[in-house]
Amino acid sequence: MFGSDALSILMFLSFILLIFSGYPVAWVLGGLAVLFTAIAIIAQVDFDLPVFVSWNFSTLIADRIWSVMNNWVLVALPMFIFMGLMLDRSGVAQRLMKNLGLLFGGVRGGMAITVILIGVMLAASTGIIGASVVLLGLIGLPQMLDQGYQPELAAGTVCAVGTLGILIPPSIMLVLMADRLAMPVGDLFLGALFPGLLLGALFVAYILGYAYIKPEVAPVSENRPKVDGRLLVQVMQSVLPPVGLILAVLGSIFFGVATPTEAAGVGAFGATILAWANRELNFMVLRDVVRETTRTTAYIFAIFIGATAYSLVLRGLGGDELIAGLLKDLPFGPDMILITILLCTFLLGFFLDWIEITLIILPLVSPVVVDLGFDLVWFTVLFAVCLQTSFLTPPVGFAIFYLKGVAPASIQVSTIYRGVVPFVLIQLLGLILIYTWSDLVLWLPAQAY
């Protein structure tokens, strides 16, 4: 079986190398599927190598792509994307920043805590990393810098909190993972809720501790107002609309009132109503949101098609058996094998986007994890937390470049890199805690059922 193993390794290494060529990922994946199908046929005919891929795979690929496009679970993707983009344009975050900033103005590090709380609410209602980072960078970063915050702390806070949207449900990453693993989306939503909130709490604890040890990095606002009933009413008025939208979406899923696809429709409609209530909805806004939703959805589904073709050919070459054999042959116990998988995922996040890792790597390693006796929901949430760091790790840390695009000129890329390092370590600490206490993931799904 040397021929199949060699072609599998070569196919995977070709993908890693071509990612840096600048070609669209979808074309790279689809092109490699066609190329290695041809190479496999030549290897069979001319060199009599035992390779089991033929042009019949083209028909199989077409059938598999049709089944992907015909999946009702994936209908939730464009609606969740629309919901996030519309909420971004609704003005809700700006009102939250203003009122929560006044409420926490007397706390050292209060402005950063405000950004974290808003980021958690955005994460639970958008799931769009680019939109969250850009929005927090526009409304939160200048205020922290004007208040005298250390630039690294301010930039790191915005980047790290913006990435929570990929984990806290409703998350488009969790929807894709559920589809790839043929498991209920609701299970992953329930399992990822507490880990996502845990990371937010760890960020807050870090800000409070760092500001206590070094007060100069996060000074208290000099013009902080007195906290009275009127301010509390303003805060409640700004908090209740997004919280209500979150409860409508997640609550309907968790309590079995609606499927994730139906809840996505509720969220899209609710975000539109919030934009209308804040007088931010007009034809231009609706047109821009629909266009951006179409672009983002097309980008994800194009990668879906390419990854489906790529994965099918890789499996036809025996790539899944090769990876399973390599992992099971490691001289470790099950726990160390699982840690090895997570470590490799973390390292791949330095170079690959979460979409490619989710669509290609996750389906290859998940059968091994199940064979080792681990709960698949627990592992998938661990995998998702690990992937969250990919937005912060160089050289392909997308959150870093999203922020750089909207940050003041004084904020250099090197400043953002230094700022995200503590938050990457905090995310790894969260990963360790979730690994140690599996009930952080499994308790809520068990209660729901």
For each residue, the residues with C-beta under 8 A, 3 or more apart:
1: 4 5 50 318
2: 5 6 49
3: 6 7 43 47 49 50 51
4: 1 7 8 49 50 51 52 317 318 322
5: 1 2 8 9 318 322
6: 2 3 9 10
7: 3 4 10 11 36 39 40 43 51 317
8: 4 5 11 12 314 317 318 319 322
9: 5 6 12 13 322
10: 6 7 13 14 36
11: 7 8 14 15 32 36 310 313 314 317 319
12: 8 9 15 16 314 319
13: 9 10 16 17
14: 10 11 17 18 32 36
15: 11 12 18 19 28 29 32 310 356 360
16: 12 13 19 351 352
17: 13 14 20 21
18: 14 15 21 23 28 32
19: 15 16 25 28 351 352 356
20: 17 351
21: 17 18 28
22:
23: 18 27 28
24: 27 28 302
25: 19 28 29 303 306 353 355 356
26: 29 30 299 302 303 305 306
27: 23 24 30 31 306
28: 15 18 19 21 23 24 25 31 32 306
29: 15 25 26 32 33 303 306 307 309 310 356 360
30: 26 27 33 34 305 306 309 310
31: 27 28 34 35
32: 11 14 15 18 28 29 35 36 310 313
33: 29 30 36 37 61 306 309 310 312 313
34: 30 31 37 38 309
35: 31 32 38 39
36: 7 10 11 14 32 33 39 40 53 313 317
37: 33 34 40 41 53 54 55 57 58 313
38: 34 35 41 42
39: 7 35 36 42 43
40: 7 36 37 43 44 51 53 54 313 316 317
41: 37 38 44 45 53 54 55
42: 38 39 45 46 47
43: 3 7 39 40 46 47 49 51
44: 40 41 47 48 49 51 54
45: 41 42
46: 42 43
47: 3 42 43 44
48: 44
49: 2 3 4 43 44
50: 1 3 4
51: 3 4 7 40 43 44 317
52: 4 316 317 318
53: 36 37 40 41 57 313 316 317
54: 37 40 41 44 57
55: 37 41 58
56: 59 60
57: 37 53 54 60 61 312 313 316
58: 37 55 61 62
59: 56 62 63
60: 56 57 63 64 312
61: 33 57 58 64 65 308 309 312 313
62: 58 59 65 66
63: 59 60 66 67
64: 60 61 67 68 308 312
65: 61 62 68 69 305 308 309
66: 62 63 69 70
67: 63 64 70 71
68: 64 65 71 74 179 304 305 308
69: 65 66 74 301
70: 66 67
71: 67 68 74 75 179
72: 75 261
73: 76 175 178 179 185 260 261
74: 68 69 71 77 175 179 301
75: 71 72 78 79 261 264
76: 73 79 80 170 175 185 260 261 263 264
77: 74 80 81 172 175 176 264 297 300 301
78: 75 81 82 293 294 297
79: 75 76 82 83 261 264 265 267 268
80: 76 77 83 84 127 170 172 175 264 267 268
81: 77 78 84 85 127 128 172 293 296 297
82: 78 79 85 86 268 271 289 290 293
83: 79 80 86 87 125 126 170 249 264 267 268 270 271
84: 80 81 87 88 125 126 127 128 131 132 165 271
85: 81 82 88 89 126 128 131 289 292 293 296
86: 82 83 89 90 268 271 272 274 275 285 289
87: 83 84 90 92 93 122 125 126 242 245 271 274 275
88: 84 85 93 126 128 131 132 135
89: 85 86 275 280 285 288 289
90: 86 87 271 274 275 278 280 281
91: 94 95 275 278 280
92: 87 95 96 238 241 242 274 278
93: 87 88 96 97 118 122 135 136 139
94: 91 97 98 139
95: 91 92 98 99 238 278
96: 92 93 99 100 117 118 121 238 239 242
97: 93 94 100 101 114 115 118 139 140 143
98: 94 95 101 102 238
99: 95 96 102 103 231 234 235 237 238 239
100: 96 97 103 104 114 117 118 235 238 239
101: 97 98 104 105 110 111 114 143
102: 98 99 105 224 225 231 234 235
103: 99 100 114 227 231 232 235
104: 100 101 107 110 111 113 114
105: 101 102 110 111 220 221 223 224 225
106: 110 220 221 224 227
107: 104 110 113 220
108: 208 211 212 215 218 219 220
109: 112 113 207 208 210 211 218
110: 101 104 105 106 107 113 114 220 221
111: 101 104 105 114 115 140 143 144 147 149 218 221
112: 109 115 116 144 149 153 154 157 207 211 218
113: 104 107 109 110 116 117 204 207 208
114: 97 100 101 103 104 110 111 117 118 140
115: 97 111 112 118 119 136 140 144 157 158 161
116: 112 113 119 120 157 161 200 203 204 207
117: 96 100 113 114 120 121 200
118: 93 96 97 100 114 115 121 122 136 140 161
119: 115 116 122 123 132 136 158 161 162 164 165 200
120: 116 117 123 124 161 164 168 196 197 200
121: 96 117 118 124 125 239 242 243 246
122: 87 93 118 119 125 126 132 135 136 162 165 242
123: 119 120 126 127 132 161 164 165 167 168 196
124: 120 121 168 169 170 196 246 250
125: 83 84 87 121 122 242 245 246 249 267 271
126: 83 84 85 87 88 122 123 131 132 165
127: 80 81 84 123 165 166 168 169 170 171 172 173
128: 81 84 85 88 131 132 165 172 296
129: 132 133 162 163 165 166 391 398 399 402
130: 133 134 398 402
131: 84 85 88 126 128 134 135
132: 84 88 119 122 123 126 128 129 135 136 161 162 163 164 165
133: 129 130 136 137 158 159 162 163 399 402 403
134: 130 131 137 138 402 403 405 406
135: 88 93 122 131 132 138 139
136: 93 115 118 119 122 132 133 139 140 141 158 161 162
137: 133 134 140 141 158 162 402 403 406 407
138: 134 135 141 142 406
139: 93 94 97 135 136 142 143
140: 97 111 114 115 118 136 137 143 144 154 157 158
141: 136 137 138 144 145 154 155 158 403 406 407 408 411
142: 138 139 145 146 408
143: 97 101 111 139 140 146 147
144: 111 112 115 140 141 147 149 153 154 157
145: 141 142 148 149 151 154 408 410
146: 142 143
147: 111 143 144 219 221
148: 145 216 219
149: 111 112 144 145 153 154 217 218 219
150: 153 154 216 217 218
151: 145 154 155 410 411 415 419
152: 155 156 415 416 418 419
153: 112 144 149 150 156 157 207 210 217 218 419
154: 112 140 141 144 145 149 150 151 157 158 419
155: 141 151 152 158 159 403 407 411 415 416 419 420
156: 152 153 159 160 416 418 419 420 421 422 423
157: 112 115 116 140 144 153 154 160 161 203 207 419 423
158: 115 119 133 136 137 140 141 154 155 161 162 403
159: 133 155 156 162 163 391 392 397 399 400 402 403 416 419 420 423
160: 156 157 163 164 203 392 399 420 423 424 426 427
161: 115 116 118 119 120 123 132 136 157 158 164 200 203
162: 119 122 129 132 133 136 137 158 159 165 391 399 402 403
163: 129 132 133 159 160 166 167 388 391 392 399
164: 119 120 123 132 160 161 167 168 196 199 200 388
165: 84 119 122 123 126 127 128 129 132 162 168 171
166: 127 129 163 171 172 173 354 384 387 388 391
167: 123 163 164 171 173 174 192 195 196 199 384 385 388
168: 120 123 124 127 164 165 171 192 193 196 197 200
169: 124 127 174 188 189 190 192 193 196 250 253
170: 76 80 83 124 127 174 175 189 249 250 253 260 263 264 267
171: 127 165 166 167 168 174 175 189 192 384
172: 77 80 81 127 128 166 175 176 300
173: 127 166 167 176 177 354 358 384 387
174: 167 169 170 171 177 178 185 188 189 192 384
175: 73 74 76 77 80 170 171 172 178 179 185 260
176: 77 172 173 179 180 300 355 358 359
177: 173 174 180 181 188 358 362 380 383 384
178: 73 174 175 181 182 183 184 185 187 188
179: 68 71 73 74 175 176 182
180: 176 177 358 359 362 363
181: 177 178 362 363 366 376 380
182: 178 179
183: 178 187 188 376 377 380
184: 178 187 188
185: 73 76 174 175 178 188 189 253 260
186: 189 190 253 254 260 448
187: 178 183 184 190 191 377 445
188: 169 174 177 178 183 184 185 191 192 377 380 381 384
189: 169 170 171 174 185 186 192 193 250 253 254 260
190: 169 186 187 193 254 444 445 448
191: 187 188 195 377 378 380 381 441 442 444 445
192: 167 168 169 171 174 188 189 195 196 381 384 441
193: 168 169 189 190 196 197 250 444
194: 197 198 440 441 443 444
195: 167 191 192 198 199 381 385 430 434 440 441
196: 120 123 124 164 167 168 169 192 193 199 200
197: 120 168 193 194 200 201
198: 194 195 201 202 430 433 434 440
199: 164 167 195 196 202 203 385 388 426 427 430
200: 116 117 119 120 161 164 168 196 197 203 204
201: 197 198 204 205
202: 198 199 205 206 426 429 430
203: 116 157 160 161 199 200 206 207 423 426
204: 113 116 200 201 207 208
205: 201 202 208 209
206: 202 203 209 210 422 423 426
207: 109 112 113 116 153 157 203 204 210 211 218
208: 108 109 113 204 205 211 212
209: 205 206 212 213
210: 109 153 206 207 213 214 217 218 422
211: 108 109 112 207 208 214 215 217 218
212: 108 208 209 215
213: 209 210
214: 210 211 217
215: 108 211 212 218 219
216: 148 150 219
217: 149 150 153 210 211 214
218: 108 109 111 112 149 150 153 207 210 211 215
219: 108 147 148 149 215 216
220: 105 106 107 108 110 224
221: 105 106 110 111 147 224
222:
223: 105
224: 102 105 106 220 221
225: 102 105 231
226: 231
227: 103 106 231 232
228: 231 232
229: 232 233
230: 233 234
231: 99 102 103 225 226 227 228 234 235
232: 103 227 228 229 235 236
233: 229 230 236 237
234: 99 102 230 231 237 238
235: 99 100 102 103 231 232 238 239
236: 232 233 239 240
237: 99 233 234 240
238: 92 95 96 98 99 100 234 235 241
239: 96 99 100 121 235 236 242 243
240: 236 237 243 244
241: 92 238 244 245 274 277
242: 87 92 96 121 122 125 239 245 246 274
243: 121 239 240 246 247
244: 240 241 247 248 270
245: 87 125 241 242 248 249 267 270 271 274
246: 121 124 125 242 243 249 250
247: 243 244 250 251
248: 244 245 251 252 263 266 267 270
249: 83 125 170 245 246 252 253 263 264 266 267 270
250: 124 169 170 189 193 246 247 253 254 263
251: 247 248 254 255 257
252: 248 249 255 257 258 262 263 266
253: 169 170 185 186 189 249 250 256 257 258 259 260 263
254: 186 189 190 250 251 448
255: 251 252
256: 253
257: 251 252 253
258: 252 253 262 263 266
259: 253 262 263
260: 73 76 170 175 185 186 189 253 263 264
261: 72 73 75 76 79 264 265
262: 252 258 259 265 266
263: 76 170 248 249 250 252 253 258 259 260 266 267
264: 75 76 77 79 80 83 170 249 260 261 267 268
265: 79 261 262 268 269
266: 248 249 252 258 262 263 269 270
267: 79 80 83 125 170 245 248 249 263 264 270 271
268: 79 80 82 83 86 264 265 271 272
269: 265 266 272 273
270: 83 244 245 248 249 266 267 273 274
271: 82 83 84 86 87 90 125 245 267 268 274 275
272: 86 268 269 275 276 281 286
273: 269 270 276 277
274: 86 87 90 92 241 242 245 270 271 277 278
275: 86 87 89 90 91 271 272 278 280 281 285
276: 272 273 279 280 281
277: 241 273 274
278: 90 91 92 95 274 275 281
279: 276
280: 89 90 91 275 276 285
281: 90 272 275 276 278 285 286
282: 285 286
283: 286 287
284: 287 288
285: 86 89 275 280 281 282 288 289
286: 272 281 282 283 289 290
287: 283 284 290 291
288: 89 284 285 291 292
289: 82 85 86 89 285 286 292 293
290: 82 286 287 293 294
291: 287 288 294 295
292: 85 288 289 295 296
293: 78 81 82 85 289 290 296 297
294: 78 290 291 297 298
295: 291 292 298 299
296: 81 85 128 292 293 299 300
297: 77 78 81 293 294 300 301
298: 294 295 301 302
299: 26 295 296 302 303
300: 77 172 176 296 297 303 304 355
301: 69 74 77 297 298 304 305
302: 24 26 298 299 305 306
303: 25 26 29 299 300 306 307 355 356 359
304: 68 300 301 307 308 359
305: 26 30 65 68 301 302 308 309
306: 25 26 27 28 29 30 33 302 303 309 310
307: 29 303 304 310 311 355 356 359 360
308: 61 64 65 68 304 305 311 312 359
309: 29 30 33 34 61 65 305 306 312 313
310: 11 15 29 30 32 33 306 307 313 314 360
311: 307 308 314 315 359 360 363 364
312: 33 57 60 61 64 308 309 315 316
313: 11 32 33 36 37 40 53 57 61 309 310 316 317
314: 8 11 12 310 311 317 319 320 360 364
315: 311 312 318 319 320
316: 40 52 53 57 312 313
317: 4 7 8 11 36 40 51 52 53 313 314
318: 1 4 5 8 52 315 321 322
319: 8 11 12 314 315 322 323 364
320: 314 315 323 324 363 364 367
321: 318 324 325
322: 4 5 8 9 318 319 325 326
323: 319 320 326 327 364 365 368
324: 320 321 327 328 364 367 368 371
325: 321 322 328 329
326: 322 323 329 330
327: 323 324 330 337 340 341 365 368
328: 324 325 337 368 371
329: 325 326
330: 326 327 336 337 340
331:
332: 335 336 337 340
333: 336 337
334: 337 338 372 373 374
335: 332 338 339
336: 330 332 333 339 340
337: 327 328 330 332 333 334 340 341 368 372
338: 334 335 341 342 369 372 374 379
339: 335 336 342 343
340: 327 330 332 336 337 343 344
341: 327 337 338 344 345 365 368 369
342: 338 339 345 346 382 383 386 431 435
343: 339 340 346 347
344: 340 341 347 348
345: 341 342 348 349 357 361 383 386 387
346: 342 343 349 386 389 393 428
347: 343 344 350
348: 344 345 351 352 357 361 390
349: 345 346 352 354 357 386 387 389 390 393
350: 347 390 393 394 395 396
351: 16 19 20 348 395 396
352: 16 19 348 349 356 357 390 396
353: 25 356 357 390 396 398
354: 166 173 349 357 358 387 390 391
355: 25 176 300 303 307 358 359
356: 15 19 25 29 303 307 352 353 359 360 361
357: 345 348 349 352 353 354 360 361 362 387 390
358: 173 176 177 180 354 355 361 362 387
359: 176 180 303 304 307 308 311 355 356 362 363
360: 15 29 307 310 311 314 356 357 363 364
361: 345 348 356 357 358 364 365
362: 177 180 181 357 358 359 365 366 380 383
363: 180 181 311 320 359 360 366
364: 311 314 319 320 323 324 360 361 367
365: 323 327 341 361 362 368 369
366: 181 362 363 369 370 376 379 380
367: 320 324 364 370 371
368: 323 324 327 328 337 341 365 371 372
369: 338 341 365 366 372 374 376 379
370: 366 367 373 374 376
371: 324 328 367 368
372: 334 337 338 368 369
373: 334 370
374: 334 338 369 370 378 379
375: 378 379 438 442
376: 181 183 366 369 370 379 380
377: 183 187 188 191 380 381 441 442 445
378: 191 374 375 381 382 438 441 442
379: 338 366 369 374 375 376 382 383
380: 177 181 183 188 191 362 366 376 377 383 384
381: 188 191 192 195 377 378 384 385 434 441
382: 342 378 379 385 386 431 434 435 441
383: 177 342 345 362 379 380 386 387
384: 166 167 171 173 174 177 188 192 380 381 387 388
385: 167 195 199 381 382 388 389 427 430 431 434
386: 342 345 346 349 382 383 389 431
387: 166 173 345 349 354 357 358 383 384 390
388: 163 164 166 167 199 384 385 391 392 427
389: 346 349 385 386 392 393 424 427 428
390: 348 349 350 352 353 354 357 387 393 396 397
391: 129 159 162 163 166 354 388 397 398 399 400
392: 159 160 163 388 389 397 399 400 420 423 424 427
393: 346 349 350 389 390 396 397 424
394: 350 397 400 417
395: 350 351
396: 350 351 352 353 390 393
397: 159 390 391 392 393 394 400 401 417 420
398: 129 130 353 391 401 402
399: 129 133 159 160 162 163 391 392 402 403 420
400: 159 391 392 394 397 403 404 413 416 417 420
401: 397 398 404 405 413
402: 129 130 133 134 137 159 162 398 399 405 406
403: 133 134 137 141 155 158 159 162 399 400 406 407 411 416
404: 400 401 407 411 413 416
405: 134 401 402
406: 134 137 138 141 402 403
407: 137 141 155 403 404 411 416
408: 141 142 145 411
409:
410: 145 151
411: 141 151 155 403 404 407 408 415 416
412: 415 416
413: 400 401 404 416 417
414: 417 418
415: 151 152 155 411 412 418 419
416: 152 155 156 159 400 403 404 407 411 412 413 419 420
417: 394 397 400 413 414 420 421
418: 152 156 414 415 421
419: 151 152 153 154 155 156 157 159 415 416 422 423
420: 155 156 159 160 392 397 399 400 416 417 423 424
421: 156 417 418 424 425
422: 156 206 210 419 425 426
423: 156 157 159 160 203 206 392 419 420 426 427
424: 160 389 392 393 420 421 427 428
425: 421 422 428 429
426: 160 199 202 203 206 422 423 429 430
427: 160 199 385 388 389 392 423 424 430 431
428: 346 389 424 425 431 432
429: 202 425 426 432 433
430: 195 198 199 202 385 426 427 433 434
431: 342 382 385 386 427 428 434 435
432: 428 429 435 436
433: 198 429 430 436 437 440
434: 195 198 381 382 385 430 431 437 438 440 441
435: 342 382 431 432 438
436: 432 433
437: 433 434 440
438: 375 378 434 435 441 442
439: 442 443
440: 194 195 198 433 434 437 443
441: 191 192 194 195 377 378 381 382 434 438 444 445
442: 191 375 377 378 438 439 445 446
443: 194 439 440 446 447
444: 190 191 193 194 441 447 448
445: 187 190 191 377 441 442 448 449
446: 442 443 449
447: 443 444
448: 186 190 254 444 445
449: 445 446
